[in-house]
């Protein structure tokens, strides 16, 4: 009789109540949510870092091109049509000013692309708000340049960073900032939450060299970031 009672007691303790099951499910849901946010943050951070590295290389390419060809060259960001998901605030190209083959002089208003350029990683966008013509003094970027040369798909408005034939940046102290976010067709990108850590960039100095921002504070981001 005692043995049967002990067995029944053990069986009763082995089962979970409905409340206990609900608590376990809630804990698992919370852990999964935290893990998803963490993974997305890590992915966004890596994409931003990759974007900065590649655009820095393009800036160096533009500077080298200007010196080697004895002309002006530009690092250009596509800001033409916000319905173009793979171009608007994502496509970065290098262009140089054509020269007369006979005189070697620069041809006014004539520009050519040096390559097909680079598209920022998925969900990474150029920031028109935090990129500056003069970052230290907070001077905003100039009005976009209207590029009319080459193939039709590359024509349109671009924000530019220019180097002269001596490799000198024409806007010393200009900043190039990118961030991770989401964008609906026809809209400017938005930050998911307040992911300040998912922003990065660099400054282009007078000699054409660059320096990366190491913290969000160096970029000048506010406490809460909502847009680009």
DAWO-V347414 format. One line per field, one symbol per residue. ss: DSSP state (H for helix, E for strand, C for the rest). phi: phi as a letter, one per 40 degrees, with the letter a starting at -180 (. if undefined). burial: # if it has 16 or more other ideal C-beta (glycine too) atoms within 10 Angstrom, else .. A space follows every 50 residues. Layout:
ss: ???
phi: ???
burial: ???
//
This chain:
ss: CHHHHHHHHHHHHHCCCHHHHHHHHHHHHHHHHHHHHHHHHHHHHHHHHH HHHHHHHHHHHHHHHHHHHCCCEEEEEECCCCCCCCCCCCEEEEEEEEEC CCCCCEEEEEEEECCCCEECCCCEEECCCCCEEECCCCEECCCCEEECCC CHHHCEEEEEEEECCCCCECCCCEEEEEEECECCCCCCCECCCCCHHHEE EEEECCCCCEEECCCHHHHCCCCCCCEC
phi: .ccccccccccccccccccccccccccccccccccccccccccccccccc cccccdcccccccccccccgacbbcbbcbcbcccccbcgbcbbbbbccbc ccbgcccdgbbbccacgabdddgbbcbccccbcbcdcgccccddcccbcg cdcbchcbcbbbbcccgcccbdgcbbbbacabacdgbccbccgbccccba iabbcdcgcbbcccbdcccgcccbbbab
burial: .......................................##..##.##.. ##..##.######.###.#.##########.#.#..#############. .....#....#.##..#####.######.####.#.....#..##.#... ...#.##########.###.#.#########.#....##.#...###### ####...#.#..#..#..#.#...#..#
//
